[in-house]
Amino acid sequence: MELLSRRYAMQLICVVGAIGPARYGEIDGAFEDVSSSTLSSRLDDLVDAGYLSRTQYAEIPPRVEYDLTDDGDELCRRLQPLLEWAADREQ
């Protein structure tokens, strides 16, 4: 619960779930005012917690993709209604 209460953690789960396997630039593009250090830190936290997987490809230029694990997919399905509710309240 502590991890999910960190800024942008829940949104990241749902963004990666919506995009599918996603590169950092695609994820970054979904957020307007998040610093790259915060985004990178949160992605690492979610990988360490087992909600996201990180796949690095041996290519030039290097390519890294993030995707939901089974636990991350379940969490995304449960978070989506909450995030929709919160977005409606902000408007």
Rosetta blueprint (number, residue, H / E / L):
1 M L
2 E L
3 L L
4 L L
5 S L
6 R L
7 R L
8 Y L
9 A H
10 M H
11 Q H
12 L H
13 I H
14 C H
15 V H
16 V H
17 G H
18 A H
19 I H
20 G L
21 P L
22 A E
23 R E
24 Y H
25 G H
26 E H
27 I H
28 D H
29 G H
30 A L
31 F L
32 E L
33 D L
34 V L
35 S L
36 S H
37 S H
38 T H
39 L H
40 S H
41 S H
42 R H
43 L H
44 D H
45 D H
46 L H
47 V H
48 D H
49 A L
50 G L
51 Y L
52 L E
53 S E
54 R E
55 T E
56 Q E
57 Y E
58 A L
59 E L
60 I L
61 P L
62 P L
63 R E
64 V E
65 E E
66 Y E
67 D E
68 L E
69 T L
70 D H
71 D H
72 G H
73 D H
74 E H
75 L H
76 C H
77 R H
78 R H
79 L H
80 Q H
81 P H
82 L H
83 L H
84 E H
85 W H
86 A H
87 A H
88 D H
89 R H
90 E H
91 Q L
